[in-house]
């Protein structure tokens, strides 16, 4: 009897179950426990989850307003942060509908998939670059602001049959805030078509990242199965096609452009060029050759700026030594995936943090007459040692890096 009841449970029942909502809340708070709105939600977590469960089951749930702001690195983008309770709903939704789509995604589609981040995508680039002579690199013009709501909803309905789950998907899509303008005309459009069709997904939503893979899954199938391209890698809206014939890759570019018109998308034609794999390709923050890769100069400059900011915050007592260490270890772990050991060593040796005003570079050597015990713990798995303790409240990073 219990087994029959379990098999008759609908996807929406699983979505709104207490176990799923609790798991979604735990996922949503990862890395954000110190934020005040997360702490406020966790303080009344059971009550908040019960309220969400009631609203979802009664279909009275309405997403809250987004907090919008711009980032300027690596380029200017509008970021939309949903209220925390809405992020819990996003996780609960993806927990349920994700597996239905995931099993159909191709192997070489990356981003927002377990075990398929930027490092795996770049590793895959090297595999294909060693096999093929040429690569065609394309990226879509303003992808997230250009996603057409009607097309996205039809793609979701191709896999989801539960009307309650579809209602929630439509509610989240329709509640999106205005995005940056992306006006494109396609065959059959009239003057007012771009204004009449609703477009845009908020950058920052878990659902937006997941739906990006859903939206471009047809492109993946078209390139891999329709055009029979064995060498293909896509990370959100950036994708690469590998081959040994320049003319064939140029023909593929034209066919891909025609296919993307069905999705009301365009690529940057001037950037979509065929180049030899013996030359470097900029991909996901790296300059990639066949057998090695370097960090881009922009990546290094951004970290140096962040390090200067951390130094000021630590000096003012706003940031703790542990917070500084976590951020530096994180960057070093990322940089360790590139061939830049000397660069990492040089940057880490230059990092010194001291409490109080910092007018000039300060050495953390012991002052005359003081006694101190300086220790360096064994390197962590991320490739760096812990900071060296000093007699002041400051610290410096140990010399060198570990691999």
Secondary structure by P-SEA (a helix, b strand, c coil): caaaaaaaccaaaaaacaaaaaaaaaaaaccccccaaaaaaaaaaaaaaaaaaaaaaacccccccccccccccccbbbbbbccaaaaaaaaaaaaaaaaaaaaacccccccccccccaaaaaaaaaaaaaaccbbbbbbbccccccccaaaaaaaaaaccccaaaaaaaaaaaaacccccbbbbbcccccccccccbbbbbbcccaaaaaaaaaaaaaaaaaaaccccccbbbbccccbbbbbccaaaaaaaaaaaaaaacccccccccccbbbbbccccccccccccccccccccaaaaaaaaaaaaaaaaaaaaccccaaaaaaaaaaaaaaaaacccaaaaaaaaaacccccccccccccccccccbbbbbbbccccccccccccccccccccccccccc
